[in-house]
Amino acid sequence: MSPTVIQVQPEFAGILKPQETYAQPDRQDVGNRINNWFDLLMIQSGFGWSPAVVLALCLCTGVLLGGLVFVIQENLLTTAMAGVMGTLLPIVAMAASRMRRQSTMMSQMPGMLDELARAAKTGRSLEHCLQQVAEDTPLPLGSELQTCTRKLALGVPLDAALREFPTRTGLVSSSVFVTALSVHRQTGGDLVKVLERLAQTVRDRMTFQGRLKAATAASRGTAFLMIVLPPAILAFFAFRDPNYLSNLMASPWGRFVTITAFFLEFVGAIWVMAVLRKSQQS
C-alpha cells in the first residue's frame, strides 16, 4: 500500500511543544553538564518519560528498597546503602535500554539509507521519500524518522525537522546523514550516490566497531569487574552482618580508608565509563 502523501500545514508549525529538559544551553558548569547527560538519557532511552517522572520513580524505588531493608535489618547504614541502590536502579535500567536501542538503530541505518536511495531514484521529492522510508523502517529507528516526518507535515522546514534527529538517536552516523541532506538541499548534487556511499561508510564503521569490541573484550570485562566487584563485596558483608559497617566506621582509620575508597571508586568508574563511551560511539 502506498504511503499517505504529506499534506503540509504551515499554520500548525508553532504548536510544537519543546522537549522538557533541565540543562540550560548558556551554561557550562558541572551541574549543567550532569543535567545535560540526564536529559540525553531520557531522550535516547526511548521510554518517552519526562525527567520529572524519572526523578519521581528514582525516589520511589529508593524509598521502597531502603524501607524494605530497614524493616528486615533495622540498621541505618545498610538502609542508606539500599536507598542509594534503589535510587540508581531506574537510571541503570534506562542506560542499558539506551545502549540496546542505539545498537539496534545502528544496525538499521545501512538498510534505511539504501531504501532512501532507491526511493530517491523514483524522482519524488525528498520529503515524500523520507515519509515512505519512515513508514517502512521498523522500530526504533522508524519511530524517530516518523517524528521528523510529522514535523514536516506541520510545515516545519526540512533542516529544522531533522535538527533533533542526531540528538534523539545519539549516533554519529545520524549526524552525518542529516548533514548530507542539508548540504544537498543547499547545493544540490546526486543524492542517490551520496546516500549509497554513506550507507557503505556506515557498514564499514560497523565492521570496524565489531573488530574493536572483539579486540577489547577482555579489557572491557576487567573494567566492568573493577567497577562492580568492590561495591558488591561491601554490600554482601553489610547485609550479611548489619554491624559490619558500624564497626568499620567506628575508628578514624577505618572511616578514612572507607571514604577514600568510595571516592576513588566513584572517580574511577566515571573515568572508565567515559573511555568506554567514547570508544563505542557510532
C-alpha positions as CSV (number, residue, x, y, z in Angstrom):
1,M,0.0,0.0,0.0
2,S,1.4,3.4,-0.9
3,P,2.1,5.8,1.9
4,T,-0.1,8.8,2.5
5,V,1.2,11.9,0.9
6,I,2.3,14.6,3.3
7,Q,-0.1,17.5,3.4
8,V,1.9,20.4,4.6
9,Q,0.1,22.7,7.0
10,P,2.4,25.6,8.0
11,E,-0.2,27.3,10.2
12,F,0.3,24.4,12.7
13,A,4.1,24.7,12.9
14,G,4.0,26.9,16.0
15,I,2.1,24.4,18.2
16,L,5.0,22.0,18.6
17,K,5.9,21.6,22.3
18,P,9.6,21.7,23.0
19,Q,11.2,18.7,24.8
20,E,11.3,19.1,28.6
21,T,14.9,19.4,29.7
22,Y,16.8,20.6,32.8
23,A,20.0,21.7,31.1
24,Q,20.5,25.3,30.0
25,P,22.3,25.9,26.8
26,D,24.2,29.0,28.0
27,R,25.8,27.3,31.0
28,Q,29.0,25.1,31.1
29,D,29.3,24.3,34.8
30,V,29.5,20.8,36.2
31,G,25.9,20.8,37.4
32,N,24.6,21.8,33.9
33,R,26.7,19.0,32.3
34,I,25.1,16.5,34.6
35,N,21.7,17.8,33.7
36,N,22.5,17.6,30.0
37,W,23.6,14.0,30.4
38,F,20.4,13.2,32.3
39,D,18.3,14.9,29.6
40,L,20.0,13.0,26.8
41,L,19.5,9.7,28.7
42,M,15.7,10.4,29.0
43,I,15.5,11.2,25.2
44,Q,17.7,8.4,23.9
45,S,16.4,5.6,26.1
46,G,13.1,5.6,24.2
47,F,10.8,5.4,27.1
48,G,9.3,8.8,26.4
49,W,9.2,9.9,30.0
50,S,9.9,13.4,31.2
51,P,12.9,14.0,33.6
52,A,10.4,14.8,36.4
53,V,8.7,11.5,36.1
54,V,12.0,9.6,36.2
55,L,13.2,11.5,39.2
56,A,10.0,10.6,41.0
57,L,10.4,7.0,40.0
58,C,14.0,7.1,41.4
59,L,12.7,8.5,44.7
60,C,10.0,5.8,44.9
61,T,12.3,2.9,44.3
62,G,14.9,4.3,46.7
63,V,12.3,4.7,49.5
64,L,10.8,1.3,48.7
65,L,14.1,-0.6,48.8
66,G,15.5,1.3,51.7
67,G,12.3,0.8,53.7
68,L,12.3,-2.9,53.0
69,V,15.9,-3.3,54.2
70,F,15.2,-1.2,57.3
71,V,12.2,-3.4,58.2
72,I,14.4,-6.5,57.8
73,Q,17.7,-5.4,59.5
74,E,16.8,-2.1,61.4
75,N,20.3,-0.7,60.5
76,L,20.7,2.8,59.2
77,L,23.9,2.2,57.2
78,T,22.5,-0.7,55.3
79,T,19.2,1.2,54.9
80,A,21.1,4.1,53.3
81,M,23.0,1.8,51.0
82,A,19.8,0.1,49.9
83,G,18.2,3.5,49.4
84,V,21.1,4.7,47.2
85,M,21.0,1.4,45.2
86,G,17.2,1.7,44.7
87,T,17.5,5.3,43.6
88,L,20.1,4.4,40.9
89,L,18.2,1.4,39.7
90,P,15.9,3.2,37.2
91,I,18.9,5.2,35.9
92,V,20.9,2.0,35.3
93,A,17.9,0.4,33.6
94,M,17.5,3.3,31.3
95,A,21.2,3.4,30.4
96,A,21.0,-0.3,29.5
97,S,17.9,0.4,27.4
98,R,19.7,3.2,25.6
99,M,22.7,1.0,24.7
100,R,20.4,-1.7,23.3
101,R,18.3,0.9,21.4
102,Q,21.3,2.6,19.9
103,S,22.8,-0.8,18.8
104,T,19.5,-1.7,17.1
105,M,19.3,1.7,15.3
106,M,22.9,1.5,14.2
107,S,22.2,-1.9,12.6
108,Q,19.1,-0.4,10.8
109,M,21.0,2.6,9.4
110,P,22.5,1.0,6.3
111,G,19.2,-0.6,5.2
112,M,17.4,2.7,5.8
113,L,19.9,4.6,3.7
114,D,19.7,2.1,0.9
115,E,15.9,2.3,0.9
116,L,16.0,6.1,0.8
117,A,18.4,5.9,-2.1
118,R,16.1,3.6,-4.0
119,A,13.1,5.9,-3.2
120,A,15.1,8.9,-4.5
121,K,15.7,7.2,-7.8
122,T,11.9,7.4,-8.5
123,G,12.2,11.2,-8.8
124,R,9.9,12.0,-5.9
125,S,10.7,14.8,-3.5
126,L,12.9,14.2,-0.6
127,E,10.1,14.8,1.9
128,H,8.0,12.1,0.3
129,C,10.9,9.7,0.2
130,L,11.6,10.3,3.9
131,Q,7.9,9.6,4.7
132,Q,8.0,6.3,2.8
133,V,11.2,5.2,4.4
134,A,9.9,6.2,7.9
135,E,6.8,4.0,7.4
136,D,8.8,1.0,6.2
137,T,11.6,1.2,8.7
138,P,10.9,-0.9,11.8
139,L,11.3,0.4,15.4
140,P,13.1,2.1,16.9
141,L,14.7,4.0,14.0
142,G,11.4,4.1,12.2
143,S,9.7,6.0,15.1
144,E,12.5,8.6,15.1
145,L,12.1,9.1,11.4
146,Q,8.3,9.4,11.8
147,T,8.8,12.1,14.3
148,C,10.7,14.1,11.7
149,T,8.0,13.5,9.0
150,R,5.3,14.6,11.4
151,K,7.1,17.9,11.8
152,L,7.4,18.2,8.0
153,A,3.6,17.7,7.8
154,L,3.1,20.6,10.2
155,G,5.1,22.9,7.9
156,V,8.5,22.8,9.6
157,P,11.4,23.1,7.1
158,L,13.4,20.0,6.4
159,D,16.5,21.3,8.2
160,A,14.6,22.2,11.3
161,A,12.6,18.9,11.2
162,L,15.8,16.9,11.2
163,R,17.8,19.1,13.6
164,E,16.9,17.0,16.7
165,F,17.3,13.6,14.9
166,P,21.1,13.1,15.9
167,T,20.3,14.2,19.5
168,R,17.4,11.8,19.8
169,T,19.4,8.8,18.4
170,G,22.8,9.6,19.9
171,L,24.5,8.2,16.8
172,V,27.4,9.9,14.9
173,S,26.0,8.3,11.7
174,S,22.7,10.1,12.1
175,S,24.5,13.4,12.4
176,V,26.4,12.7,9.1
177,F,23.1,11.7,7.5
178,V,21.4,15.0,8.5
179,T,24.4,17.0,7.4
180,A,24.4,15.3,4.0
181,L,20.7,16.0,3.4
182,S,21.2,19.6,4.5
183,V,24.1,20.1,2.1
184,H,22.2,18.5,-0.7
185,R,19.2,20.9,-0.1
186,Q,21.5,23.9,-0.3
187,T,23.9,22.9,-3.1
188,G,22.2,20.2,-5.0
189,G,24.0,17.1,-6.5
190,D,23.5,13.4,-6.9
191,L,21.6,12.5,-3.7
192,V,21.4,8.8,-4.7
193,K,25.1,8.4,-4.9
194,V,25.6,10.3,-1.7
195,L,23.2,8.0,0.2
196,E,24.8,4.9,-1.3
197,R,28.3,6.0,-0.3
198,L,27.0,6.9,3.2
199,A,25.4,3.5,3.6
200,Q,28.7,1.8,2.7
201,T,30.6,4.1,5.1
202,V,28.2,3.1,7.9
203,R,28.7,-0.6,7.1
204,D,32.5,-0.1,7.2
205,R,32.2,1.7,10.5
206,M,30.1,-1.1,11.9
207,T,32.7,-3.7,10.8
208,F,35.4,-1.6,12.5
209,Q,33.4,-1.3,15.7
210,G,32.8,-5.0,15.8
211,R,36.5,-5.7,15.4
212,L,37.3,-3.1,18.1
213,K,34.8,-4.7,20.5
214,A,36.3,-8.2,19.9
215,A,39.8,-6.9,20.4
216,T,39.0,-5.0,23.7
217,A,36.5,-7.6,25.1
218,A,38.9,-8.7,27.9
219,S,39.7,-5.0,28.8
220,R,36.1,-4.1,29.0
221,G,35.3,-7.1,31.1
222,T,38.1,-6.3,33.5
223,A,36.9,-2.7,33.7
224,F,33.4,-3.9,34.5
225,L,34.6,-6.1,37.3
226,M,36.7,-3.3,38.7
227,I,33.6,-1.1,38.9
228,V,31.0,-3.7,40.1
229,L,33.0,-6.1,42.4
230,P,34.1,-3.7,45.2
231,P,30.5,-2.4,45.9
232,A,29.1,-5.9,45.5
233,I,31.6,-7.3,48.1
234,L,30.8,-4.4,50.5
235,A,27.1,-4.9,50.1
236,F,27.4,-8.6,50.7
237,F,29.2,-8.2,54.0
238,A,27.0,-5.3,55.1
239,F,23.8,-7.3,54.5
240,R,25.3,-10.4,56.0
241,D,26.4,-8.6,59.2
242,P,24.4,-5.4,59.9
243,N,27.1,-4.3,62.3
244,Y,29.9,-4.6,59.8
245,L,29.8,-1.0,58.5
246,S,29.2,0.3,62.0
247,N,32.4,-1.4,63.3
248,L,34.3,-0.3,60.3
249,M,33.3,3.3,60.6
250,A,33.9,3.4,64.4
251,S,37.7,4.0,64.2
252,P,39.1,7.1,62.5
253,W,41.4,5.0,60.3
254,G,38.6,2.8,59.1
255,R,36.5,5.8,58.4
256,F,39.3,7.5,56.4
257,V,40.0,4.4,54.4
258,T,36.4,3.7,53.6
259,I,35.6,7.3,52.5
260,T,38.8,7.3,50.3
261,A,37.9,4.0,48.7
262,F,34.4,5.3,47.9
263,F,35.8,8.5,46.3
264,L,38.4,6.6,44.3
265,E,35.9,4.0,43.2
266,F,33.5,6.8,42.0
267,V,36.2,8.7,40.1
268,G,37.5,5.5,38.5
269,A,34.0,4.4,37.5
270,I,33.3,7.7,35.8
271,W,36.7,7.7,34.0
272,V,36.3,4.1,32.8
273,M,32.7,4.7,31.6
274,A,33.8,7.9,29.7
275,V,36.6,6.0,28.0
276,L,34.3,3.1,27.0
277,R,31.6,5.6,25.9
278,K,33.9,7.4,23.5
279,S,35.4,4.2,22.1
280,Q,31.9,2.8,21.4
281,Q,30.4,5.9,19.8
282,S,28.9,5.1,16.4
